[in-house]
């Protein structure tokens, strides 16, 4: 099965590279560092310290990895980290978050999973351990790690029932890869049970590292400045929205009874959709401004009904600036997104019915009173309207959200303790 998988990769590679080039029209980062994606790194002097390899696909995984990366560098002061990504936005986020570590953190793209390319990566960087974040299982990468005796850890792991079914349909390809994983640090007991069904032998439950994230002071300052630009108007944030959701939200807004001076702040999850979403807003006849058009000291116009969050790396700032936050990817069957960040900032959280990627944490947040489930976009607007017009209820729900986030901290030290026997 793995040989067929490898052949499929090599046959698809011209199409993969063509798609990369086409995506580069909107995101120039996709046209950079192609050598890394193919496993070519040039001649570089051998590093003066041992290497820990950590892979975080894109923005969400990179931000989630921050407490773990900080803890790894503190626990192993003689080591450096090679941080790999699949997307330019993930790489840019890593550069912003980890510049503080200087030469102790190096970034690269993950090579395509052809077999030869991961092998070249391993020979070049000589990692002592490979740590994959959340859901990443690459059969050839894991095989090459086993071949070169590099322990593989799946950290902050989550596996929904739907994803388990997909993995099981791939049969021996995935089960062989799963058996090649040395250790899985799962977010929940349910995640751990499903991972064991794939054949992983060593699984521990550590909780979600995302609860350990520390909100940067700079993000809070940016959020405060954005809030000052907005003024005293009530703000509903729709964060990490996906294709199809903005249309539902905007149509519901037209039917809603939000406070007349309320501002809708929309932040699409994918930057290549910023222009598209602006056109959707304008097509609804709504007055729109873009975050990128606000210079320092500018105010959001009183006539503006929708502010488009078209900047990267400012999600904490957007959460800090709002009164109430809806977390996207959940109005449509897309699995939802991380609600821990708004909870950690003490913001009431609204979330749609499709949360299978974050089922347990969503249930726990709702049970704690810090989040509320909404059936559709109209219910979202009704709930937001009720909260924005009831300051006492808004504050109480925000306090419960913060208490929920604080209660679940501690996954990072548990993950470090699990890794220590693998990395003397």
C-alpha positions as CSV (number, residue, x, y, z in Angstrom):
1,X,0.0,0.0,0.0
2,X,2.8,2.4,0.8
3,X,4.5,1.7,-2.5
4,X,1.3,2.5,-4.3
5,X,0.9,5.7,-2.2
6,X,4.5,6.7,-3.1
7,X,3.9,6.1,-6.8
8,X,0.7,8.2,-6.6
9,X,2.7,11.1,-5.0
10,X,5.3,11.0,-7.8
11,X,2.6,10.9,-10.5
12,X,0.7,13.8,-8.9
13,X,3.8,15.9,-8.3
14,X,3.6,17.9,-11.5
15,X,0.0,18.8,-10.7
16,X,0.9,19.6,-7.1
17,X,3.6,22.0,-8.2
18,X,1.3,23.6,-10.8
19,X,-1.3,24.2,-8.1
20,X,1.3,25.7,-5.9
21,X,2.3,28.1,-8.7
22,X,-1.4,29.0,-9.3
23,X,-2.0,29.7,-5.6
24,X,1.0,31.9,-5.7
25,X,-1.0,34.4,-7.7
26,X,-2.9,35.4,-4.6
27,X,-0.3,34.3,-2.0
28,X,3.2,34.9,-3.3
29,X,4.6,32.8,-0.5
30,X,3.6,29.7,-2.4
31,X,6.2,30.5,-5.0
32,X,9.0,30.7,-2.5
33,X,11.3,28.1,-1.0
34,X,10.3,25.3,-3.4
35,X,13.6,23.6,-2.8
36,X,12.6,22.9,0.8
37,X,9.3,21.3,-0.4
38,X,11.3,19.0,-2.6
39,X,13.9,18.2,0.1
40,X,16.8,20.3,-1.2
41,X,18.6,22.6,1.3
42,X,22.0,23.4,-0.2
43,X,25.2,23.1,1.6
44,X,25.0,24.4,5.2
45,X,27.4,23.9,8.1
46,X,26.4,21.3,10.6
47,X,24.5,22.9,13.6
48,X,26.3,23.4,16.8
49,X,23.4,21.9,18.8
50,X,21.0,18.9,18.5
51,X,17.8,19.3,16.7
52,X,14.2,18.9,17.7
53,X,11.8,18.7,14.7
54,X,8.3,20.1,15.2
55,X,5.7,20.2,12.4
56,X,2.8,22.6,12.5
57,X,0.8,22.7,9.2
58,X,-0.6,26.2,9.2
59,X,-1.6,29.2,11.3
60,X,-3.8,27.4,13.8
61,X,-1.3,24.6,14.6
62,X,1.6,27.1,14.7
63,X,-0.2,29.3,17.3
64,X,-1.2,26.2,19.2
65,X,2.4,25.0,19.3
66,X,3.7,28.2,20.9
67,X,3.6,27.1,24.6
68,X,5.1,23.7,23.6
69,X,7.9,25.3,21.6
70,X,8.7,27.6,24.5
71,X,8.7,24.7,26.9
72,X,10.9,22.5,24.7
73,X,13.6,25.1,24.3
74,X,13.5,25.7,28.1
75,X,13.7,22.0,28.9
76,X,16.5,21.2,26.4
77,X,18.7,24.3,26.4
78,X,21.3,22.6,24.3
79,X,18.9,22.0,21.5
80,X,17.4,24.0,18.6
81,X,14.0,23.5,16.9
82,X,13.4,23.1,13.2
83,X,9.8,24.2,12.7
84,X,8.2,23.0,9.5
85,X,4.9,24.1,7.8
86,X,2.8,23.5,4.7
87,X,1.5,27.0,4.2
88,X,3.1,30.5,3.8
89,X,0.6,31.9,6.4
90,X,1.8,29.2,8.9
91,X,5.4,30.1,8.2
92,X,4.7,33.9,8.6
93,X,2.9,33.2,11.9
94,X,5.9,31.2,13.1
95,X,8.3,33.9,12.1
96,X,6.3,36.5,14.1
97,X,5.8,34.3,17.1
98,X,9.3,32.8,17.5
99,X,11.7,35.6,16.3
100,X,12.4,35.9,20.1
101,X,14.3,32.6,20.0
102,X,16.8,33.8,17.4
103,X,19.0,31.1,15.9
104,X,17.5,28.4,18.2
105,X,14.5,28.2,15.9
106,X,14.8,27.5,12.2
107,X,11.9,27.3,9.8
108,X,11.4,25.2,6.7
109,X,8.6,23.8,4.6
110,X,7.8,20.1,5.1
111,X,9.0,18.1,2.1
112,X,6.4,16.3,0.1
113,X,5.7,12.7,1.3
114,X,7.4,10.9,-1.5
115,X,9.8,8.9,0.6
116,X,13.0,10.3,-0.8
117,X,12.2,13.8,0.1
118,X,11.5,13.2,3.8
119,X,14.7,11.1,3.9
120,X,16.8,14.0,2.6
121,X,15.2,16.2,5.2
122,X,16.2,13.8,8.0
123,X,19.7,13.4,6.7
124,X,20.2,17.1,6.4
125,X,18.8,18.2,9.8
126,X,19.5,15.0,11.8
127,X,16.6,15.5,14.2
128,X,16.7,13.7,17.5
129,X,12.9,13.5,17.6
130,X,9.9,14.4,15.3
131,X,6.9,16.0,16.9
132,X,3.8,16.3,14.7
133,X,1.0,18.6,15.8
134,X,-2.6,17.5,16.2
135,X,-3.7,15.4,13.2
136,X,-0.7,15.0,10.9
137,X,0.0,11.4,9.8
138,X,2.3,11.1,6.8
139,X,3.1,7.4,5.9
140,X,6.5,7.9,4.2
141,X,7.6,10.5,6.7
142,X,6.9,8.2,9.6
143,X,8.5,5.3,7.7
144,X,11.7,7.3,7.1
145,X,11.8,8.4,10.8
146,X,11.6,4.7,11.8
147,X,14.3,3.9,9.3
148,X,16.6,6.5,10.8
149,X,15.6,5.7,14.4
150,X,13.9,9.1,15.0
151,X,11.1,8.8,17.5
152,X,7.8,10.2,16.3
153,X,5.4,11.9,18.6
154,X,1.9,13.1,17.7
155,X,1.3,16.0,20.2
156,X,-2.0,17.7,21.1
157,X,-3.6,14.9,19.1
158,X,-7.2,14.9,18.2
159,X,-9.2,12.4,16.1
160,X,-12.9,12.8,15.4
161,X,-15.1,9.8,14.8
162,X,-15.5,11.0,11.2
163,X,-11.7,11.2,10.7
164,X,-11.3,7.7,12.3
165,X,-13.7,6.3,9.7
166,X,-11.8,8.0,6.9
167,X,-8.5,6.6,8.2
168,X,-9.8,3.1,8.6
169,X,-11.0,3.1,5.0
170,X,-7.4,3.7,3.9
171,X,-6.6,0.4,5.6
172,X,-3.0,-0.8,5.9
173,X,-1.5,2.4,4.7
174,X,-2.7,4.3,7.8
175,X,-2.5,1.4,10.3
176,X,1.1,0.8,9.4
177,X,1.9,4.5,9.8
178,X,0.0,4.6,13.1
179,X,2.1,1.7,14.4
180,X,5.2,3.6,13.5
181,X,4.3,6.5,15.9
182,X,6.2,6.2,19.1
183,X,3.9,8.2,21.3
184,X,0.6,10.0,21.0
185,X,-0.2,12.8,23.5
186,X,-4.0,13.0,23.1
187,X,-6.2,16.0,24.0
188,X,-9.1,13.8,25.4
189,X,-9.8,10.3,26.4
190,X,-12.1,9.9,23.4
191,X,-9.3,11.0,21.1
192,X,-7.0,8.5,22.8
193,X,-9.5,5.7,22.4
194,X,-9.9,6.4,18.7
195,X,-6.1,6.7,18.1
196,X,-5.7,3.3,19.8
197,X,-8.1,1.8,17.3
198,X,-5.6,2.7,14.5
199,X,-3.0,0.6,16.2
200,X,-0.9,3.1,18.1
201,X,0.6,1.4,21.1
202,X,1.7,4.2,23.5
203,X,-1.1,6.8,24.0
204,X,-1.4,9.2,26.9
205,X,-4.0,11.9,27.6
206,X,-2.5,15.3,28.3
207,X,-5.3,17.7,27.5
208,X,-5.2,20.5,24.9
209,X,-2.0,22.7,24.7
210,X,-4.2,25.4,23.3
211,X,-5.4,26.2,26.8
212,X,-1.8,27.1,27.8
213,X,-1.5,29.8,25.2
214,X,-0.3,33.1,26.6
215,X,-2.0,36.2,25.1
216,X,0.8,38.5,23.9
217,X,0.9,41.9,25.5
218,X,1.4,43.4,22.0
219,X,-1.9,41.7,20.8
220,X,-3.7,43.2,23.8
221,X,-2.4,46.6,22.9
222,X,-3.4,46.2,19.3
223,X,-6.8,45.1,20.4
224,X,-7.2,48.1,22.7
225,X,-6.2,50.5,19.9
226,X,-8.7,48.8,17.5
227,X,-11.4,49.1,20.1
228,X,-10.6,52.8,20.6
229,X,-10.9,53.2,16.8
230,X,-14.3,51.6,17.0
231,X,-15.5,53.5,20.0
232,X,-18.3,52.6,22.4
233,X,-20.4,50.7,19.8
234,X,-21.3,47.1,20.6
235,X,-19.1,44.7,18.5
236,X,-20.0,41.2,17.3
237,X,-17.0,39.3,15.9
238,X,-17.5,36.5,13.5
239,X,-14.0,34.9,13.5
240,X,-12.4,32.3,11.2
241,X,-15.4,32.2,8.9
242,X,-15.3,29.8,5.9
243,X,-16.7,29.9,2.4
244,X,-20.5,30.0,2.4
245,X,-20.8,31.2,6.0
246,X,-20.4,34.9,5.4
247,X,-23.4,34.9,3.0
248,X,-25.5,33.3,5.7
249,X,-24.3,35.7,8.3
250,X,-24.9,38.8,6.2
251,X,-28.4,37.7,5.2
252,X,-29.3,37.0,8.8
253,X,-27.9,40.4,9.8
254,X,-30.5,42.0,7.5
255,X,-33.3,40.3,9.4
256,X,-31.7,40.8,12.9
257,X,-32.6,43.2,15.6
258,X,-29.0,44.1,16.7
259,X,-28.6,47.4,18.5
260,X,-28.8,50.1,15.8
261,X,-25.2,51.2,16.3
262,X,-23.7,47.6,16.5
263,X,-20.7,46.8,14.4
264,X,-20.2,43.4,12.7
265,X,-16.5,42.5,12.6
266,X,-15.9,39.7,10.1
267,X,-12.5,37.9,9.9
268,X,-12.3,35.2,7.2
269,X,-10.1,32.2,8.0
270,X,-8.3,32.3,4.7
271,X,-6.5,35.5,3.5
272,X,-7.1,34.7,-0.2
273,X,-10.8,35.3,0.4
274,X,-10.6,38.8,1.8
275,X,-11.5,40.5,-1.5
276,X,-14.3,38.0,-2.1
277,X,-15.8,38.7,1.3
278,X,-15.6,42.4,0.8
279,X,-17.6,42.1,-2.4
280,X,-20.2,39.9,-0.6
281,X,-20.6,42.6,2.1
282,X,-21.0,45.4,-0.5
283,X,-23.5,43.3,-2.5
284,X,-25.7,43.3,0.6
285,X,-25.8,47.1,0.5
286,X,-23.8,47.4,3.7
287,X,-21.2,50.0,4.4
288,X,-17.8,48.3,4.8
289,X,-14.3,49.3,5.9
290,X,-11.2,47.1,5.9
291,X,-8.9,46.8,8.9
292,X,-5.9,47.2,6.6
293,X,-7.2,50.7,5.7
294,X,-7.1,51.9,9.2
295,X,-4.0,53.9,9.9
296,X,-2.8,54.6,13.4
297,X,-5.2,57.1,15.0
298,X,-7.9,56.5,12.4
299,X,-11.5,55.9,13.6
300,X,-14.0,53.5,12.2
301,X,-16.6,55.6,10.5
302,X,-19.9,55.9,12.4
303,X,-21.7,54.8,9.2
304,X,-19.7,51.6,8.8
305,X,-21.8,48.6,9.4
306,X,-19.2,45.9,8.8
307,X,-15.5,46.0,9.5
308,X,-13.5,43.4,7.5
309,X,-10.6,41.9,9.4
310,X,-8.2,41.5,6.5
311,X,-4.9,41.2,8.5
312,X,-2.8,38.3,9.5
313,X,-1.6,37.4,13.0
314,X,-4.1,39.7,14.7
315,X,-6.8,37.2,15.8
316,X,-6.1,37.8,19.5
317,X,-6.4,41.5,18.9
318,X,-9.8,41.0,17.2
319,X,-11.0,38.9,20.1
320,X,-9.7,41.6,22.5
321,X,-11.6,44.3,20.6
322,X,-15.0,42.6,20.5
323,X,-17.9,42.2,23.0
324,X,-19.1,38.8,21.8
325,X,-17.4,36.3,19.5
326,X,-18.9,33.7,17.1
327,X,-16.3,31.0,16.1
328,X,-16.7,30.1,12.4
329,X,-16.4,26.8,10.5
330,X,-19.5,25.7,12.5
331,X,-22.5,27.0,10.6
332,X,-21.8,24.6,7.8
333,X,-20.5,21.0,8.2
334,X,-16.8,21.9,8.4
335,X,-16.0,20.8,11.9
336,X,-15.7,24.1,13.7
337,X,-12.6,26.0,15.0
338,X,-10.8,26.6,18.2
339,X,-13.0,28.4,20.8
340,X,-10.3,28.5,23.5
341,X,-8.8,31.8,22.4
342,X,-11.9,34.0,22.9
343,X,-12.6,32.1,26.1
344,X,-9.0,32.9,27.3
345,X,-9.8,36.6,26.8
346,X,-13.0,36.4,28.7
347,X,-15.4,36.8,25.7
348,X,-18.8,35.1,25.5
349,X,-18.6,32.5,22.7
350,X,-21.3,31.5,20.2
351,X,-20.8,28.5,18.0
352,X,-22.8,26.7,15.3
353,X,-24.0,23.1,15.3
354,X,-21.1,21.6,13.3
355,X,-18.3,21.2,15.8
356,X,-17.1,17.6,15.3
357,X,-13.4,18.6,15.2
358,X,-13.7,20.2,18.7
359,X,-16.7,18.3,20.1
360,X,-15.6,17.8,23.7
361,X,-14.1,21.2,24.3
362,X,-17.3,22.8,22.8
363,X,-19.5,20.6,25.1
364,X,-17.4,21.6,28.1
365,X,-17.5,25.3,27.3
366,X,-21.2,25.2,26.9
367,X,-21.6,23.2,30.2
368,X,-19.4,25.8,31.9
369,X,-21.7,28.6,30.7
370,X,-19.0,30.4,28.7
371,X,-20.4,29.4,25.3
372,X,-23.7,28.9,23.7
373,X,-24.8,26.7,20.7
374,X,-26.7,28.4,17.9
375,X,-28.6,26.4,15.4
376,X,-28.2,28.7,12.4
377,X,-27.2,32.2,11.4
378,X,-30.6,33.7,12.5
379,X,-30.2,32.1,15.9
380,X,-26.6,33.5,16.0
381,X,-27.9,37.0,15.5
382,X,-30.8,36.6,18.0
383,X,-28.3,35.3,20.7
384,X,-25.8,38.1,19.9
385,X,-28.6,40.7,20.0
386,X,-29.8,39.5,23.4
387,X,-26.2,39.5,24.8
388,X,-25.2,42.9,23.4
389,X,-28.3,44.5,24.9
390,X,-27.8,42.9,28.4
391,X,-24.5,44.0,29.8
392,X,-24.8,42.0,33.0
393,X,-25.5,38.8,31.2
394,X,-22.7,39.6,28.7
395,X,-20.2,40.1,31.6
396,X,-21.3,37.0,33.5
397,X,-20.9,34.8,30.4
398,X,-17.5,36.3,29.7
399,X,-16.4,35.5,33.3
400,X,-17.5,31.9,32.9
401,X,-15.6,31.6,29.6
402,X,-12.4,32.8,31.3
403,X,-12.9,30.5,34.3
404,X,-13.4,27.5,31.8
405,X,-10.2,28.4,30.0
406,X,-8.1,28.7,33.2
407,X,-9.5,25.5,34.6
408,X,-8.1,23.4,31.7
409,X,-4.5,24.7,31.7
410,X,-1.5,22.3,32.2
411,X,-1.3,20.2,29.0
412,X,2.1,21.6,28.1
413,X,4.1,20.3,31.2
414,X,2.2,16.9,30.9
415,X,3.3,16.7,27.2
416,X,6.9,17.6,28.1
417,X,6.9,14.9,30.8
418,X,5.7,12.3,28.3
419,X,8.4,13.3,25.8
420,X,11.3,13.3,28.2
421,X,12.0,9.5,28.1
422,X,12.4,9.8,24.3
423,X,14.8,12.7,24.3
424,X,17.4,12.3,27.1
